[in-house]
Amino acid sequence: MLHKFLLLLALAVGGHAAAWAQGTALAPTGAAASAPRSVAPAPAMGGIQSANIFQIAPDATTDPKYAEQTNAERAKVQPGNNAPMWRAVGSGVTGYSSLPKSEAPEAGNLIQPMVQYPGSRLTTAGEAWRQVRNQWLIPYGGALLLIALVALVLLYLAKGPLGESGNTGPKVIERFTPFERAAHWINAIAFCLLGVSGVVMAFGKFFLQPVLGLHLFGWLSFLLKNIHNFAGPVFAVSLVVVLITFLKDNIASIWDLRWLTTAGGMLGGKQVPSHRFNPAEKGMYWWGMFVPGLLAVGTGLVLDRLIPGWGETRGQMQVAHMIHLVATVIMMSMLLGHIYMGTVGVRGAYSAMRTGWVDEAWAREHHQLWCDDVATGKIAAQRSGVGPNGERAANASDARPASA
């Protein structure tokens, strides 16, 4: 009987001790009873964590006002435990910040309020923005860019360079003045810098980080982010100049309807007459540059905090970022088509923008109505004082097409 009694006593004591070690028994009374115990695993021995062996921080719950301890008081018994601060954050979403209220309106606001952006669940504003960015903007934006690239590759394989004239004859019509070309190339270079840096920052972790590694990719992203910030204002100013410069020739006309019915001749196999810019170029101007471009510039200035009173709160920055990403992806997708048509897609198009001049055959093939206006003198054949080879022209009539 004695040995059975000792066995039962040993089992009872062992079970009681195990429960106490795991914080499931012998809970303190009073205020400490409602507070969780701080249970930390014992140090690993030989690389293996000892099972069922726990250590309780000394004197963690000896204070009867355990749940009311400040961070300083808690640090004496539980270093690194910031539970008091986060309890305050959870109830009031504010805390201490060294930023002055005059410079940071959200100083002290540690967690944003609950919101629900389109495409997100009802949650804190920061988490809602993260959901929209990672689940909608990044995957669908990347897909749109890839679709545009694949479509252009298929178009080139199916049609090749469009047009018969290579713009290699005598240059008799000034298509772009030196000012127009300067505005275009400044804007184009700034756009390329923004596009490359933006793609790397938004999508680089999917295709560059696995190749370069985390550290090198981090340095590259940091460099491109600074380039992005400096190229942005250059693009903004040059975009406004470009939009104003080419506005008059991008107004829709009744002649554009015929061009649209055959997709500029791609469905009929023959070029359709158009003015200085055809409907595709006009559409690119309005829906590839004007609308998304101004949205991208405006939100970019907000993100750079260059507009007084805007971009001072996280909510404003989040909304600006979402609009900025949508606008830039749309603009990049359309401008990819513009870059394609201006380089390898149309014979002689790149030469027209590089030199500013075209021959009569090219002008008549691609923009017959515009060429007719030049031939009749309605539009000057030369609009600047610089000839096709950089020489000073005597007068504009000398450069008029032979058919005039």
C-alpha positions as CSV (number, residue, x, y, z in Angstrom):
1,M,0.0,0.0,0.0
2,L,2.8,2.4,0.8
3,H,4.5,2.1,-2.6
4,K,1.1,2.7,-4.3
5,F,0.6,5.9,-2.2
6,L,4.1,7.2,-3.1
7,L,3.5,6.5,-6.8
8,L,0.2,8.4,-6.8
9,L,1.8,11.3,-4.9
10,A,4.7,11.5,-7.4
11,L,2.3,11.6,-10.4
12,A,0.2,14.3,-8.7
13,V,3.2,16.5,-8.0
14,G,4.8,15.9,-11.4
15,G,1.5,16.8,-13.2
16,H,1.0,19.9,-11.0
17,A,4.6,21.1,-11.7
18,A,4.2,20.6,-15.4
19,A,1.0,22.6,-15.5
20,W,2.6,25.4,-13.4
21,A,5.6,25.5,-15.8
22,Q,3.3,26.0,-18.8
23,G,1.3,28.8,-17.1
24,T,-2.0,26.8,-17.1
25,A,-2.2,26.4,-13.3
26,L,-1.5,28.2,-10.1
27,A,-2.5,31.6,-11.7
28,P,-2.1,34.6,-9.4
29,T,-5.1,36.3,-8.0
30,G,-6.2,39.9,-8.4
31,A,-5.1,42.1,-11.2
32,A,-2.3,39.7,-12.1
33,A,-4.8,36.9,-12.6
34,S,-6.1,38.6,-15.8
35,A,-2.7,39.3,-17.2
36,P,-0.9,36.7,-19.4
37,R,2.2,35.1,-18.0
38,S,5.5,35.7,-19.8
39,V,6.7,32.3,-20.7
40,A,10.0,32.0,-22.6
41,P,11.6,28.8,-23.9
42,A,14.7,27.7,-22.1
43,P,18.0,28.1,-24.0
44,A,18.7,25.3,-26.6
45,M,21.2,22.7,-25.5
46,G,23.4,21.4,-28.2
47,G,21.2,22.9,-30.9
48,I,18.1,21.0,-29.6
49,Q,15.4,22.8,-27.7
50,S,14.7,21.1,-24.4
51,A,11.1,19.9,-24.4
52,N,8.6,21.0,-21.7
53,I,11.3,23.1,-19.9
54,F,10.2,26.7,-19.6
55,Q,11.5,29.7,-17.7
56,I,9.3,32.4,-16.3
57,A,10.7,36.0,-16.2
58,P,11.5,36.7,-12.5
59,D,9.0,39.0,-10.7
60,A,7.0,39.5,-13.9
61,T,3.7,39.3,-12.0
62,T,4.6,40.2,-8.5
63,D,3.3,43.7,-8.9
64,P,-0.4,43.7,-8.0
65,K,-0.8,46.4,-10.8
66,Y,0.8,44.2,-13.4
67,A,-1.6,45.2,-16.1
68,E,-1.0,48.9,-15.5
69,Q,2.8,48.9,-15.7
70,T,4.5,51.4,-17.9
71,N,7.1,50.5,-20.4
72,A,9.8,51.6,-17.9
73,E,8.4,49.5,-15.2
74,R,7.9,46.5,-17.5
75,A,11.4,46.8,-18.8
76,K,12.8,46.1,-15.3
77,V,11.2,42.6,-15.2
78,Q,10.6,41.9,-18.9
79,P,13.1,43.7,-21.1
80,G,11.9,44.2,-24.6
81,N,8.2,43.7,-23.8
82,N,6.4,46.8,-25.1
83,A,2.9,45.5,-24.3
84,P,1.8,48.7,-22.4
85,M,2.5,50.9,-25.5
86,W,0.7,48.6,-27.9
87,R,-2.3,48.3,-25.5
88,A,-2.5,52.1,-25.8
89,V,-2.1,52.0,-29.6
90,G,-4.9,49.4,-29.9
91,S,-7.3,51.6,-27.9
92,G,-6.4,55.1,-29.1
93,V,-4.2,54.6,-32.2
94,T,-1.9,57.4,-30.9
95,G,1.5,57.4,-29.2
96,Y,4.5,59.5,-28.7
97,S,6.5,60.9,-31.6
98,S,9.3,63.4,-31.7
99,L,8.1,65.0,-34.9
100,P,6.6,68.4,-34.4
101,K,2.9,68.7,-35.3
102,S,3.6,71.8,-37.4
103,E,5.7,69.6,-39.8
104,A,3.9,66.3,-39.5
105,P,0.1,66.5,-39.0
106,E,0.0,62.8,-38.2
107,A,2.8,63.0,-35.6
108,G,1.8,60.5,-32.9
109,N,-0.6,58.6,-35.1
110,L,0.9,55.1,-35.1
111,I,-1.9,53.1,-36.7
112,Q,-4.2,54.5,-39.3
113,P,-8.0,54.2,-39.0
114,M,-10.2,51.6,-40.6
115,V,-11.0,52.1,-44.3
116,Q,-11.9,50.0,-47.4
117,Y,-10.3,51.0,-50.6
118,P,-11.9,49.5,-53.8
119,G,-10.4,46.0,-54.1
120,S,-9.6,45.7,-50.4
121,R,-11.2,44.4,-47.2
122,L,-12.3,46.6,-44.4
123,T,-9.1,47.0,-42.4
124,T,-6.6,49.6,-41.4
125,A,-5.7,52.1,-44.2
126,G,-2.1,50.9,-44.4
127,E,-3.2,47.2,-44.8
128,A,-6.0,48.2,-47.3
129,W,-3.4,50.0,-49.4
130,R,-1.1,47.0,-49.3
131,Q,-3.9,44.7,-50.4
132,V,-4.8,46.9,-53.4
133,R,-1.2,47.3,-54.4
134,N,-0.1,43.6,-54.1
135,Q,-3.3,41.9,-55.2
136,W,-4.6,44.3,-57.9
137,L,-2.2,47.0,-59.2
138,I,1.0,45.0,-59.4
139,P,-0.3,41.8,-61.0
140,Y,-2.8,43.4,-63.4
141,G,-0.5,46.3,-64.2
142,G,2.3,43.9,-65.0
143,A,0.0,41.8,-67.1
144,L,-1.1,44.9,-69.1
145,L,2.5,45.8,-69.9
146,L,3.3,42.2,-70.9
147,I,0.2,42.0,-73.1
148,A,1.3,45.3,-74.9
149,L,4.8,43.9,-75.5
150,V,3.5,40.6,-76.8
151,A,1.0,42.4,-79.1
152,L,3.7,44.5,-80.6
153,V,5.9,41.5,-81.2
154,L,3.1,39.7,-82.9
155,L,2.3,42.8,-85.0
156,Y,5.8,43.0,-86.2
157,L,6.0,39.3,-87.1
158,A,2.7,39.5,-88.9
159,K,3.1,42.9,-90.8
160,G,6.7,43.9,-90.5
161,P,7.5,47.6,-91.0
162,L,4.6,49.5,-92.5
163,G,4.8,51.8,-95.6
164,E,6.8,51.7,-98.8
165,S,8.7,54.9,-98.6
166,G,11.8,54.9,-96.5
167,N,12.0,58.7,-96.4
168,T,15.4,58.6,-98.2
169,G,14.6,61.2,-100.9
170,P,15.2,64.9,-101.0
171,K,14.0,66.5,-97.8
172,V,11.5,69.1,-98.9
173,I,8.9,69.3,-96.0
174,E,9.8,70.2,-92.4
175,R,7.7,67.9,-90.3
176,F,9.1,69.0,-86.9
177,T,10.9,72.2,-86.1
178,P,14.0,72.2,-83.9
179,F,11.9,73.4,-80.9
180,E,9.4,70.6,-81.4
181,R,12.1,68.0,-81.7
182,A,13.9,69.3,-78.6
183,A,10.7,69.2,-76.5
184,H,9.9,65.7,-77.8
185,W,13.4,64.3,-77.1
186,I,13.7,65.8,-73.6
187,N,10.3,64.4,-72.7
188,A,11.1,61.1,-74.3
189,I,14.4,60.7,-72.4
190,A,12.8,61.7,-69.1
191,F,10.0,59.2,-69.8
192,C,12.4,56.4,-70.5
193,L,14.3,57.1,-67.2
194,L,11.0,57.1,-65.3
195,G,9.7,54.0,-67.1
196,V,12.8,51.9,-66.4
197,S,13.1,53.0,-62.8
198,G,9.4,52.6,-62.2
199,V,9.3,49.1,-63.6
200,V,12.3,48.0,-61.5
201,M,10.8,49.5,-58.3
202,A,7.4,48.0,-58.9
203,F,8.2,44.7,-60.6
204,G,11.9,44.2,-60.1
205,K,11.6,41.9,-57.1
206,F,10.0,39.3,-59.4
207,F,12.5,39.2,-62.2
208,L,15.7,41.0,-61.1
209,Q,16.1,40.3,-57.4
210,P,16.4,36.5,-57.9
211,V,19.2,37.2,-60.4
212,L,21.1,40.0,-58.7
213,G,20.5,39.0,-55.1
214,L,18.9,41.1,-52.3
215,H,21.8,43.5,-51.6
216,L,22.7,44.4,-55.2
217,F,19.0,44.8,-56.1
218,G,18.6,47.0,-53.1
219,W,21.4,49.3,-54.2
220,L,20.0,49.4,-57.8
221,S,16.5,50.2,-56.5
222,F,18.0,53.0,-54.3
223,L,19.8,54.5,-57.3
224,L,16.8,54.3,-59.6
225,K,14.6,55.8,-57.0
226,N,16.8,58.9,-56.9
227,I,16.9,59.0,-60.7
228,H,13.1,58.7,-60.7
229,N,12.8,61.7,-58.3
230,F,15.0,63.9,-60.4
231,A,13.6,62.9,-63.8
232,G,10.0,63.4,-62.7
233,P,10.1,67.3,-62.6
234,V,11.9,67.3,-66.0
235,F,9.2,65.1,-67.5
236,A,6.4,67.2,-65.9
237,V,7.7,70.5,-67.5
238,S,8.5,68.9,-70.9
239,L,5.1,67.2,-71.0
240,V,3.3,70.4,-70.6
241,V,5.4,72.0,-73.3
242,V,4.7,69.0,-75.6
243,L,1.0,69.0,-75.0
244,I,0.7,72.7,-75.7
245,T,3.0,72.5,-78.8
246,F,1.1,69.7,-80.5
247,L,-2.4,70.5,-79.3
248,K,-3.7,72.2,-82.5
249,D,-2.8,69.3,-84.8
250,N,-4.4,66.7,-82.5
251,I,-8.0,68.0,-82.7
252,A,-10.3,65.4,-84.2
253,S,-11.8,66.0,-87.6
254,I,-14.4,64.3,-89.8
255,W,-11.6,62.8,-91.9
256,D,-10.6,60.7,-88.9
257,L,-13.7,58.5,-89.2
258,R,-12.7,57.0,-92.5
259,W,-9.2,56.3,-91.2
260,L,-10.7,54.5,-88.2
261,T,-13.0,52.3,-90.3
262,T,-10.1,50.6,-91.8
263,A,-7.6,50.9,-88.9
264,G,-5.4,53.2,-90.9
265,G,-5.3,50.8,-93.8
266,M,-4.2,47.7,-91.8
267,L,-7.6,46.1,-92.6
268,G,-7.6,47.2,-96.3
269,G,-4.0,47.0,-97.1
270,K,-3.7,50.6,-98.3
271,Q,-2.8,53.8,-96.5
272,V,-5.7,56.1,-95.7
273,P,-5.3,59.9,-96.1
274,S,-4.8,61.8,-92.9
275,H,-3.6,65.2,-91.8
276,R,-0.4,65.9,-89.9
277,F,-1.3,63.3,-87.3
278,N,-3.6,60.4,-87.9
279,P,-6.3,59.3,-85.5
280,A,-4.0,56.7,-83.8
281,E,-1.5,59.4,-83.0
282,K,-4.3,61.7,-81.8
283,G,-5.7,59.0,-79.6
284,M,-2.2,58.5,-78.2
285,Y,-1.9,62.2,-77.5
286,W,-5.2,62.4,-75.5
287,W,-5.4,58.9,-73.9
288,G,-1.7,58.0,-73.7
289,M,-0.2,61.4,-72.7
290,F,-2.7,64.1,-71.9
291,V,-5.0,62.4,-69.4
292,P,-2.8,59.7,-67.8
293,G,0.3,62.0,-68.2
294,L,-1.2,64.9,-66.2
295,L,-2.5,62.4,-63.6
296,A,0.9,60.8,-63.3
297,V,2.6,64.2,-63.0
298,G,0.1,65.5,-60.4
299,T,0.3,62.5,-58.2
300,G,4.1,62.3,-58.6
301,L,4.4,65.8,-57.3
302,V,2.2,64.8,-54.4
303,L,4.4,61.8,-53.6
304,D,7.5,64.0,-53.8
305,R,5.8,66.5,-51.5
306,L,6.3,69.3,-54.0
307,I,2.7,70.6,-53.8
308,P,2.1,72.6,-50.6
309,G,-0.7,71.1,-48.4
310,W,-0.7,67.8,-50.3
311,G,1.1,64.5,-49.4
312,E,1.3,65.4,-45.7
313,T,-0.7,62.4,-44.5
314,R,-0.3,58.7,-45.2
315,G,-3.8,58.5,-46.5
316,Q,-3.1,61.2,-49.1
317,M,0.1,59.4,-50.1
318,Q,-1.7,56.1,-50.4
319,V,-4.4,57.5,-52.7
320,A,-1.8,59.4,-54.8
321,H,0.3,56.2,-55.1
322,M,-2.6,54.1,-56.4
323,I,-3.7,56.8,-59.0
324,H,0.0,57.2,-60.0
325,L,0.6,53.5,-60.6
326,V,-2.7,53.1,-62.6
327,A,-2.0,56.2,-64.7
328,T,1.7,55.3,-65.4
329,V,0.9,51.7,-66.4
330,I,-1.8,52.9,-68.9
331,M,0.6,55.6,-70.3
332,M,3.5,53.2,-70.6
333,S,1.3,50.6,-72.3
334,M,0.2,53.1,-74.9
335,L,3.6,54.7,-75.4
336,L,5.1,51.3,-76.1
337,G,3.0,51.4,-79.2
338,H,4.1,54.9,-80.0
339,I,7.8,54.0,-79.6
340,Y,7.3,50.9,-81.8
341,M,5.6,52.9,-84.6
342,G,8.2,55.6,-84.4
343,T,11.2,53.3,-84.7
344,V,10.8,49.9,-86.4
345,G,7.0,49.9,-87.0
346,V,6.9,52.5,-89.8
347,R,9.6,53.0,-92.4
348,G,11.1,56.5,-92.2
349,A,9.3,57.6,-89.1
350,Y,12.4,57.7,-86.9
351,S,14.3,59.8,-89.5
352,A,11.4,62.3,-89.5
353,M,11.7,62.9,-85.7
354,R,15.5,62.7,-85.7
355,T,16.1,65.2,-88.5
356,G,12.7,67.0,-88.6
357,W,12.4,66.6,-92.4
358,V,10.6,64.2,-94.7
359,D,10.6,63.7,-98.5
360,E,7.4,64.2,-100.5
361,A,6.8,60.5,-101.1
362,W,6.8,59.7,-97.4
363,A,4.5,62.6,-96.6
364,R,2.1,61.7,-99.3
365,E,2.0,58.0,-98.4
366,H,1.4,58.5,-94.7
367,H,-0.2,61.9,-94.4
368,Q,-1.7,62.8,-97.8
369,L,-4.1,65.5,-96.6
370,W,-1.3,67.3,-94.7
371,C,1.0,67.0,-97.8
372,D,-1.8,68.5,-100.0
373,D,-2.0,71.5,-97.6
374,V,1.7,71.9,-97.9
375,A,1.6,71.7,-101.7
376,T,-1.1,74.3,-102.0
377,G,0.7,76.7,-99.5
378,K,-2.0,76.4,-96.8
379,I,0.8,75.1,-94.5
380,A,4.4,76.3,-94.9
381,A,6.8,73.6,-96.1
382,Q,9.4,75.1,-93.8
383,R,8.4,76.6,-90.5
384,S,11.8,77.3,-89.1
385,G,14.9,79.1,-90.3
386,V,17.0,75.9,-90.4
387,G,17.2,73.7,-93.5
388,P,17.3,69.9,-93.6
389,N,21.1,69.9,-93.4
390,G,21.4,72.5,-90.7
391,E,21.9,75.4,-93.1
392,R,20.0,78.7,-93.0
393,A,17.3,78.6,-95.7
394,A,16.6,81.7,-97.8
395,N,12.9,81.4,-97.7
396,A,10.2,78.9,-97.0
397,S,9.0,78.6,-100.7
398,D,12.3,77.1,-101.7
399,A,11.4,73.9,-99.8
400,R,8.0,73.5,-101.3
401,P,7.2,70.0,-102.8
402,A,7.7,69.6,-106.5
403,S,4.0,68.8,-107.0
404,A,3.1,72.3,-105.9
